[in-house]
Amino acid sequence: MSRLRNNSLLIAAGLLALANAAQASETIRYHDDLVTVVDEEHFHLNVHTGDPSWLIVGHRRFRDIDGHEPYYVRVDGGRRMLFSTSRIGWFSDRHTLFLRDIRSGRTQQIDFSSEIWGKFLHEKSANLRDTVEQRPDGTLLLVSRLFDKRFEYVCSMEPFRLLSTKTFKGGKQVRNDQ
């Protein structure tokens, strides 16, 4: 009977130790006047999972932020910010673009799972780079360069939605979705 009790106490102590180790701590990775990016560090039972990073703007948190410092681009004369997040799932990945009005806090989003943009935002490499340009008609041109491939996405800002996609390989257009 005492052996069973000792094993139960050992199991309870082990579970308590795991619960204490699993409590997350946050480390600030980047901070400016608009956003804070934190890494959430905690104990993993599954060694193949990573620690999420969060972009905090206002009182809202966006999980698994993409890109490099400062993790966003100001558009529309500095009134809005554009950024992306990616969640890797068991059966599918979710990639989302966000357009946030800095003054009002209104956030619009596009499910961008079938496309690519944002992973290489502010990347220093010329072969891997994501950029954005506001066109005279008020739309946004998002460009993703991956070695010899170039992806162009045109998005409207009101409402925030994807209008067209073009893919180039070796300088030649191979896809055009309107």
N, C-alpha and C positions, 0 to 999 in steps of 0.2 A: 504494500500500500504506500509506503513512504517513497519507493522508487517511482511510482506513478505520479505522486505529488511533486517530487523533484523534477521530473520531466515536464510536467505542466508549468512549473515555475520557470524553468529554463525557456520553454516556448514563449511564455508571456513576456519574459525579460527580453528575448530576441525580438519579438514583435514591437515592444515599446522602443527598443533601440532603433529599429527600422523606421518607425513613425517619427521619431525625433530627427533622424538623419534625412528624412524625406521633406522636412519643412524647407521651403525655398528661401533663398536669400537673393537680393538683387544687387547688382553692381552697375553703376552708371558707366556706359560706354561713350556717350556723347550728350552734350547739352548746349543749347543756345536759347535765344529769346523766344522761340516758338515751340520747340520740342525738346524732349528728353528721350534718349534711347537707353534702355537697361537690358542687361542679360540676367535672366532668372536662372540661378544655379540650384540644383537639388539632386539628391541621390536617385539613381535609376536602377531598378531591378533589371530592366532590359538594356543591355549595353549598347544596342543599336539606335537608341533614341538620343537626341541632343537636347540641349537646354534652349528654350525659346528666348527670342529677343523681342522686346516690346517697344513700339514707338508710342510715346505718351504726348498728346497734344490736347490742351485744355484739360478736361477731366475724363477724357476717353483714351482707352488703351487699344492699340492695334497689334495683334500678335504676329510674330514671324516676319518682321520687316525685311525688305530686300535692299540691296545697294550698299553704298559706302557713304561716309560722312559727306554732307549732312543728312542723307537718307531721303531727301525730298527736293523738289524743284518748285520755285515760286513762279506762277504764271498769272496771266490776266492783270498785268501791271503790279504784281506783288500782292494782289487781293486774295489769291487762292494758292493752295499748295497741292502738288501732285506727288503721290508715292504709291508703292506697291507692296503687297505681302504674298507669301507663298507658304502653303501648308502641304507637307508631304503626307499622304495617307496610305493605308494598306492597299486599297483598290484603285484610288485615283488621287491626283494632286489637285489642289485648288490654288489658283493664282488670281489675285484680285487687284484692280487698280482703284485708287481712291482720289477724288477731287474734293478738297475741303476748303470752304470759305473761311478765311482767317477771322473776319470780324463776327460773323453770325454763328460760326461753328457748324453750319449745315454741311453734311458730308454726303456725297453721291458716290456710287461705286459701280464698277463693271466687272462681271465675271470674265476673266481673261485666261481661263484654264487652257483653252486650245491655242493660245498665242504665247508669245514670249516678249517681255519688256520689263525692265526694272531691276533684274539681277545685277546688271553691270552699270547701274546709275552711279556717276562720279568715279568710274573705274579709270585708272591711269593708263591701262594698256590700250594701244590703238586698235588691236584686233578684237577686243571684247569691250564694247562700249554702248551704252544706252543714252540717248539724248532726246530733248524735246524742244520744239520751236513753235511759237505762236504765230499763225499765219494771219495776213491782213483781213481775211474773212471771219476771224474770231475762232477758227478751229485750231486744234493742236495737232502737230505732226510729230509722232513718236517714232524714233528710228532706233533700231537695234542692229548692231554690227557684230557678227560672229564669224571671224576669219573672212572667208570669201563670200559669205552670205550677208544680205542686207534685208531687213524686214521694215516696212513702213506702214504705220497705222495712222489713220486720220480719225480724230474724235471731236465731237461737238462738246461744248461746255454746258449748254443749257438746252435740253437736258444732257447730262453726261452720258454719251453712248458712242460706240464704235461705228464709224460710217463706212470705212473701206480699209482693205489690206492689200499690200503688194509685197511680193517676194522677188529678190534679185539674187542670182548666183553668177559669180564671175562677171558682173556688170550687165548681165542680160536678165530681163524680166521673165520669171517662170510661173508666176501666179498673180492674178488680179481679181480680188473679190470686192464687188461694189455693194 
